[in-house]
Amino acid sequence: MILFASNDPILSETLTRTLQRFENEVFSTSSLQGITGLLKENTFGILILDMGLLRDDGPATLEEIRGHLRDGEIYLIAGTSEIQDIYSIPAGLVDDFFFKPLNPDLFALNIESSCCGTASESRSLTVVEPYIEKLKPYILFQSREMKRVLMNLPRIAGSNQTVLISGETGTGKELVARALHILSPRAEGTFVAVNCGAIPDSLFEGELFGHERGAFTGALKTHRGKIEVADGGTLFLDEIGDMPVSLQVKLLRVLEEGVIYRLGGERPIRVDVRVIAATRKDLSKSVEEGLFRDDLYYRLNVLRIHLPPLRERIDDIPLLARFFLHRALREIGYNGPLPVISPGTRDLLQRLRWRGNVRELRNLMTRIATFLQEGQRRILPLDVLPHLDEVTLRDILTRPESLDAKGVFIPIGTTLREAEDILIEETLRHTGGNRTKAAKILGIGIRTLRRRLNQPRGQIDL
């Protein structure tokens, strides 16, 4: 059973109702006396306590509550102005922390994981698709978003066509490229990665195509380029959008004819290379601006994989955080039992924007592991906050979540059909009149929406 205590009626009603949707037995109270009374009469597994209820003698009040709760856990909900106060709470009085503004559904899911365990944290691509065992542990996920993206990975790998991988920086484009190589018939060949944004324009051609001895001053011997080295394997061109336009036509010839010419050479060299390109840019926009050749774009964009940013696949964040934390602890020779990530920490991590995506998460967990106290069994939000920059911290503590989201006011006494009319009108206003988007938000078909809009107000039937 869960006891929820808050003097904020909106917060109490919203979170209590959401927790009950997950089939939890929830009691609520708005006073410290109510907490004491309910704890004397019932046995609760979790007490969720809004810090707004605590008086100036917060630690003493918590000690009294802890005496009544016995084996249960205490989770505190803190507002922006109360963050500094939680550092004054003695260790052991509180088991976890959550921060306002809360997302009710995310909050309830993380409380549920605390009640029911976190077996799903060990799930990965190898569990979803057993025949991709060799990928472990390079690609870990459990979100529906990544399942949709990677479900066709083996088929794409089995093809010899070029692949264009798009996504923000840090989303794992090179990992996916390596996975495609490992699963392909070229797995025994060489995987050669080239970062097109890291090579000066003056050196690019020689680096990619190689050069003959004497091709230029200082060319004392023949040099094989990256394309030639990748013969029989896979060439991964990261940040292809940064490739100089002058070299794009030469790459196109390689893709079309399978032939290269070394710098300073006249003899054609046949190569058998599969090209996988990746970009953080919108290449179609670069084509429109004349920064990228349209013929090369269409030649690369045969098979497409788009990796969503981490903030759009939040179900993967606890799994990845746990993996990176434990890996970092093993690397530094941590001798204690590997700690778990608390529900409050999961909630905090899942609400960050992650502008650096998976790479940023990895770096954060490495910092946490470096400063972790020996023998610490649980990673709390207090372990995370010191490693967040001011912009990130201000963003998470001031960004409105679902409790403050835009809504629709429907007066008491409104009939069901009138309420449906109001909801449709407000949704259309929210989408700027876009009926397709409105229908998607409402969960109905576009034809149904059109039919309802053509019917008299208040006489609409689904």
For each residue, the residues with C-beta under 8 A, 3 or more apart:
1: 24 25 26 27 42 43 44 45
2: 19 24 25 26 27 44 45 46 47 48 111
3: 26 27 28 29 35 38 39 42 44 46 47 48
4: 12 15 16 19 26 27 28 29 48
5: 28 29 30 31 32 34 35 47 48 49 50 53
6: 11 12 15 28 30 49 50 52 53 77
7: 30 31 50 52 53
8: 11 12 50 52
9: 12 13 30
10: 13 14 403
11: 6 8 14 15 50 77 100 102 403
12: 4 6 8 9 15 16 28 30 50
13: 9 10 16 17
14: 10 11 17 18 104 403
15: 4 6 11 12 18 19 48 102 104 107 108
16: 4 12 13 19 20 26 28
17: 13 14 20 21
18: 14 15 21 22 104 105 107 108
19: 2 4 15 16 22 24 26 108 111
20: 16 17 23 24 25 26
21: 17 18 108
22: 18 19 108 109 111 112
23: 20
24: 1 2 19 20 111 112 115
25: 1 2 20
26: 1 2 3 4 16 19 20
27: 1 2 3 4 38 42 44
28: 3 4 5 6 12 16
29: 3 4 5 34 35 37 38
30: 5 6 7 9 12 34 53
31: 5 7 34 35 53
32: 5 35 36 53 55 61
33: 36 37
34: 5 29 30 31 37 38
35: 3 5 29 31 32 38 39 47 49 53 65 68
36: 32 33 39 40 64 65 68
37: 29 33 34 40 41
38: 3 27 29 34 35 41 42 44
39: 3 35 36 42 44 47 65 68 69
40: 36 37 68
41: 37 38
42: 1 3 27 38 39
43: 1 70 72
44: 1 2 3 27 38 39 47 69 72
45: 1 2 72 73 115
46: 2 3 72 73 74 75 111 114 115
47: 2 3 5 35 39 44 65 69 72 73 74 75
48: 2 3 4 5 15 75 77 98 111
49: 5 6 35 53 54 65 74 75 76 77
50: 5 6 7 8 11 12 53 76 77
51: 54 58 76 77 78 79 82 85 86
52: 6 7 8 79 82
53: 5 6 7 30 31 32 35 49 50
54: 49 51 58 61 62
55: 32 58 61
56:
57: 60 61
58: 51 54 55 61 62 85 88 89
59: 62 63 88 89 90 93
60: 57 63 64
61: 32 54 55 57 58 64 65
62: 54 58 59 65 66 74 89 93 94
63: 59 60 66 67 93
64: 36 60 61 67 68
65: 35 36 39 47 49 61 62 68 69 74
66: 62 63 69 74 93
67: 63 64
68: 35 36 39 40 64 65
69: 39 44 47 65 66 72 73 74
70: 43
71:
72: 43 44 45 46 47 69
73: 45 46 47 69 95 96 114
74: 46 47 49 62 65 66 69 93 94 95 96
75: 46 47 48 49 94 95 96 97 98 111 343 344
76: 49 50 51 86 89 94 96 97 98
77: 6 11 48 49 50 51 97 98 99 100 102
78: 51 82 83 85 86 97 98 99 100
79: 51 52 82 83 99 100
80: 83 99 100 397 398
81:
82: 51 52 78 79 85 86
83: 78 79 80 86 87 99 385 397
84: 87 88
85: 51 58 78 82 88 89
86: 51 76 78 82 83 89 94 97 382
87: 83 84 382
88: 58 59 84 85
89: 58 59 62 76 85 86 93 94
90: 59 93
91:
92:
93: 59 62 63 66 74 89 90
94: 62 74 75 76 86 89 97
95: 73 74 75 342 378
96: 73 74 75 76 114 342 343 344 345 378 380 381
97: 75 76 77 78 86 94 344 380 381 382
98: 48 75 76 77 78 102 107 343 344 347 348 381
99: 77 78 79 80 83 102 347 348 381 396 397
100: 11 77 78 79 80 397
101: 399 400 401 403 404
102: 11 15 77 98 99 106 107 347 401 402 403
103: 106 107 351 401 402 403
104: 14 15 18 107 108 402 403
105: 18 108 109 402
106: 102 103 109 110 314 347 350 351
107: 15 18 98 102 103 104 110 111 347
108: 15 18 19 21 22 104 105 111 112
109: 22 105 106 112 113
110: 106 107 113 114 343 344 346 347 350
111: 2 19 22 24 46 48 75 107 108 114 115 343
112: 22 24 108 109 115 116
113: 109 110 116 117 118 318 343 346
114: 46 73 96 110 111 342 343
115: 24 45 46 111 112
116: 112 113
117: 113
118: 113 121 318 340
119: 122
120: 123 142 319
121: 118 318 319 322
122: 119 127 319
123: 120 127 128 142 319
124: 127 128 136 137 139 140 141 142 319
125: 128 129 132 135 136 139 140 141 150
126: 129 130 132 133 135 136
127: 122 123 124 130
128: 123 124 125 142 147
129: 125 126 132 150 151 154
130: 126 127 133
131: 154
132: 125 126 129 135 136 153 154 179 183
133: 126 130 136
134: 182 183
135: 125 126 132 138 139 179 182 183
136: 124 125 126 132 133 139 140
137: 124 140 323
138: 135 175 178 179
139: 124 125 135 136 150 172 175 176 179
140: 124 125 136 137 316 319 320 323
141: 124 125 146 147 150 313 316 319
142: 120 123 124 128 146 315 316 319
143: 146 147 313 314 315 316
144: 147 148 315
145: 148 149 308 312 313 315
146: 141 142 143 149 150 308 313 316
147: 128 141 143 144 150 151
148: 144 145 151
149: 145 146 305 306 307 308
150: 125 129 139 141 146 147 153 176
151: 129 147 148
152: 155 156
153: 132 150 156 157 176 179 180 183 305
154: 129 131 132 157 158 183
155: 152 158 159
156: 152 153 159 163 180 303 305
157: 153 154 179 180 181 182 183 184
158: 154 155 183 184 185
159: 155 156 303
160: 185 274
161: 302 303
162: 255 274 275 276 277 299 300 301 302 303
163: 156 177 180 275 276 277 302 303 304 305
164: 240 277 278 279 283 300 301 302 303 304 305
165: 173 176 177 276 277 278 279 304 305 306 307
166: 173 278 279 280 283 304 305 306 307
167: 171 172 173 278 280 306 307 308 309
168: 171 280 307 309 357
169: 280 356 357 359
170: 310 356 357 358 359 360
171: 167 168 307 308 309 310 357 358
172: 139 167 175 176 307 357 358
173: 165 166 167 176 177 238 278 307
174: 177 178 193 236 238 278
175: 138 139 172 178 179
176: 139 150 153 165 172 173 179 180 305 307
177: 163 165 173 174 180 181 191 193 234 236 238 276 278
178: 138 174 175 181 182 191 236
179: 132 135 138 139 153 157 175 176 182 183
180: 153 156 157 163 176 177 183 184 234 276
181: 157 177 178 184 186 187 189 191 233 234 236 276
182: 134 135 157 178 179 187
183: 132 134 135 153 154 157 158 179 180 187
184: 157 158 180 181 187 234 274
185: 158 160
186: 181 189 232 233 234 274
187: 181 182 183 184
188:
189: 181 186 230 231 232 233 234
190: 229 230 231 232 233 234
191: 177 178 181 230 233 234 236
192: 226 229 230 233 234 235 236
193: 174 177 236 238
194: 199 207 208 226 235 236 237 238
195: 198 199 238 239
196: 199 204 237 238 239 240 241 242 243
197: 238 239 242
198: 195
199: 194 195 196 203 204 207
200: 203 204
201: 204 244
202:
203: 199 200 206 207
204: 196 199 200 201 207 208 243 244 247
205: 208 209 247 250 263
206: 203 209 210 211 215 223 225 263
207: 194 199 203 204 225 226
208: 194 204 205 225 226 227 247 251
209: 205 206 225 227 228 250 260 261 262 263
210: 206 222 223 224 225 227 228 260 262 263
211: 206 215 216 219 222 223 225 262 263 264 265
212: 215 219 222 262 263 264 265
213: 219 220 221 222
214: 219 264
215: 206 211 212 219 262 263 264 265
216: 211 219 263 264
217:
218:
219: 211 212 213 214 215 216 223 264
220: 213
221: 213
222: 210 211 212 213 262
223: 206 210 211 219 262
224: 210 228 229
225: 206 207 208 209 210 211 228 229 260 262
226: 192 194 207 208 229 230 235
227: 208 209 210 230 231 235 254 260 271 273
228: 209 210 224 225 231 260 262 269 271
229: 190 192 224 225 226
230: 189 190 191 192 226 227 233 234 235 271 273
231: 189 190 227 228 271 272 273
232: 186 189 190 272 273
233: 181 186 189 190 191 192 230 273 274
234: 177 180 181 184 186 189 190 191 192 230 273 274 275 276
235: 192 194 226 227 230 273 274 275 276
236: 174 177 178 181 191 192 193 194 276 277 278
237: 194 196 240 243 251 275 276 277 278
238: 173 174 177 193 194 195 196 197 277 278
239: 195 196 197 242 278 279 280 281
240: 164 196 237 243 277 278 279 283 300
241: 196 279 280 281 283 286 291 292
242: 196 197 239
243: 196 204 237 240 247 248 251
244: 201 204 247 248
245: 248 291 292 293
246: 249
247: 204 205 208 243 244 250 251
248: 243 244 245 251 252 292 293 296
249: 246 252 253 293 296
250: 205 209 247 253 254
251: 208 237 243 247 248 254 255 275 296
252: 248 249 255 256 293 295 296 299
253: 249 250 256 257 259
254: 227 250 251 257 258 259 260 271 273 275
255: 162 251 252 275 296 299 300
256: 252 253 299
257: 253 254
258: 254 270 271 272 273
259: 253 254 268 269 270 271
260: 209 210 225 227 228 254 268 269 271
261: 209 265 266 267 268 269
262: 209 210 211 212 215 222 223 225 228 265 269
263: 205 206 209 210 211 212 215 216
264: 211 212 214 215 216 219
265: 211 212 215 261 262 269
266: 261
267: 261
268: 259 260 261
269: 228 259 260 261 262 265
270: 258 259
271: 227 228 230 231 254 258 259 260
272: 231 232 258
273: 227 230 231 232 233 234 235 254 258
274: 160 162 184 186 233 234 235
275: 162 163 234 235 237 251 254 255 300
276: 162 163 165 177 180 181 234 235 236 237
277: 162 163 164 165 236 237 238 240 300
278: 164 165 166 167 173 174 177 236 237 238 239 240
279: 164 165 166 239 240 241 283
280: 166 167 168 169 239 241
281: 239 241 285 286
282: 285 286
283: 164 166 240 241 279 286 287 292 297 301
284: 287 288 297
285: 281 282 288 289
286: 241 281 282 283 289 291 292 297
287: 283 284 290 291 292 293 294 297
288: 284 285
289: 285 286
290: 287
291: 241 245 286 287
292: 241 245 248 283 286 287 296 297
293: 245 248 249 252 287 296 297
294: 287 297 298
295: 252 298 299
296: 248 249 251 252 255 292 293 299 300
297: 283 284 286 287 292 293 294 300 301
298: 294 295 301
299: 162 252 255 256 295 296 302
300: 162 164 240 255 275 277 296 297
301: 162 164 283 297 298 304
302: 161 162 163 164 299
303: 156 159 161 162 163 164
304: 163 164 165 166 301
305: 149 153 156 163 164 165 166 176
306: 149 165 166 167
307: 149 165 166 167 168 171 172 173 176
308: 145 146 149 167 171 312 313
309: 167 168 171 312 313 354 357
310: 170 171 313 314 316 317 354 357 358 360 361
311: 314 352 353 354
312: 145 308 309
313: 141 143 145 146 308 309 310 316 317
314: 106 143 310 311 317 350
315: 142 143 144 145 318 319
316: 140 141 142 143 146 310 313 319 320
317: 310 313 314 320 321 346 349 350 354 361
318: 113 118 121 315 321 322 341 346 349 350
319: 120 121 122 123 124 140 141 142 315 316 322 323
320: 140 316 317 323 324 358 361 362
321: 317 318 324 325 341 345 346 349 361 365
322: 121 318 319 325 326 340 341
323: 137 140 319 320 326 327
324: 320 321 327 328 361 362 365 366
325: 321 322 328 329 338 339 341 365 368 369 379
326: 322 323 329 330 338
327: 323 324 330 331
328: 324 325 331 332 365 366 368 369 370
329: 325 326 332 334 338 369 372
330: 326 327 333 334
331: 327 328
332: 328 329 369 370
333: 330
334: 329 330 338 369 372 374
335: 374
336: 339 374 375 376
337: 375 377
338: 325 326 329 334
339: 325 336 372 376 377 378 379
340: 118 322 377 378 379
341: 318 321 322 325 345 346 349 378 379
342: 95 96 114 345 346 378 379 380 381
343: 75 96 98 110 111 113 114 346 347
344: 75 96 97 98 110 347 348 380 381
345: 96 321 341 342 348 349 379 380 381 383 384
346: 110 113 317 318 321 341 342 343 349 350
347: 98 99 102 106 107 110 343 344 350 351
348: 98 99 344 345 351 352 381 384 396
349: 317 318 321 341 345 346 352 361 384
350: 106 110 314 317 318 346 347
351: 103 106 347 348 396 399 401
352: 311 348 349 388 392 395 396
353: 311 392 395 396
354: 309 310 311 317 357 358 360 361
355: 360
356: 169 170 359 360 361 363
357: 168 169 170 171 172 309 310 354 360 361
358: 170 171 172 310 320 354 361 362
359: 169 170 356 362 363
360: 170 310 354 355 356 357 363 364
361: 310 317 320 321 324 349 354 356 357 358 364 365
362: 320 324 358 359 365 366
363: 356 359 360 366 367
364: 360 361 367 368 384 387 388
365: 321 324 325 328 361 362 368 369
366: 324 328 362 363 369 370
367: 363 364 370 371 387
368: 325 328 364 365 371 372 379 383 384 387
369: 325 328 329 332 334 365 366 372
370: 328 332 366 367
371: 367 368 383 386 387
372: 329 334 339 368 369 376 379 383
373: 376
374: 334 335 336
375: 336 337
376: 336 339 372 373 379 383
377: 337 339 340
378: 95 96 339 340 341 342
379: 325 339 340 341 342 345 368 372 376 383 384
380: 96 97 342 344 345 383 384
381: 96 97 98 99 342 344 345 348 384 385
382: 86 87 97 385 386
383: 345 368 371 372 376 379 380 386
384: 345 348 349 364 368 379 380 381 387 388
385: 83 381 382 388 393
386: 371 382 383
387: 364 367 368 371 384
388: 352 364 384 385 392 393 396
389: 392 393
390: 393 394
391: 394 395
392: 352 353 388 389 395 396
393: 385 388 389 390 396 397
394: 390 391 397 398
395: 352 353 391 392 398 399
396: 99 348 351 352 353 388 392 393 399
397: 80 83 99 100 393 394
398: 80 394 395
399: 101 351 395 396
400: 101 403 404 405
401: 101 102 103 351 404 405
402: 102 103 104 105 405
403: 10 11 14 101 102 103 104 400
404: 101 400 401
405: 400 401 402
406: 430
407:
408: 422 423 426
409:
410: 414 419 422 423
411: 414
412:
413:
414: 410 411 418 419 422
415: 418 419 458
416: 419 420
417: 420 421 458 459 460
418: 414 415 421 422 457 458
419: 410 414 415 416 422 423
420: 416 417 423 424 452 460 462
421: 417 418 424 425 457 458 460
422: 408 410 414 418 419 425 426
423: 408 410 419 420 426 427 442
424: 420 421 427 428 438 442 449 452 453
425: 421 422 428 429
426: 408 422 423 429 430
427: 423 424 430 431 438 441 442
428: 424 425 431 433 434 435 438
429: 425 426 432 433
430: 406 426 427 438 441
431: 427 428 434 435 437 438 441
432: 429
433: 428 429
434: 428 431 437 438
435: 428 431 438 439 446 449 450 453
436: 439 440 446
437: 431 434 440 441
438: 424 427 428 430 431 434 435 441 442 449
439: 435 436 442 444 445 446 448 449
440: 436 437 443
441: 427 430 431 437 438
442: 423 424 427 438 439 449
443: 440
444: 439 448 449 462
445: 439 448 449
446: 435 436 439 449 450
447: 450 451
448: 439 444 445 451 452 462
449: 424 435 438 439 442 444 445 446 452 453
450: 435 446 447 453 454
451: 447 448 454 455
452: 420 424 448 449 455 460 462
453: 424 435 449 450
454: 450 451
455: 451 452 459 460 461
456: 459 460
457: 418 421 460
458: 415 417 418 421
459: 417 455 456
460: 417 420 421 452 455 456 457
461: 455
462: 420 444 448 452
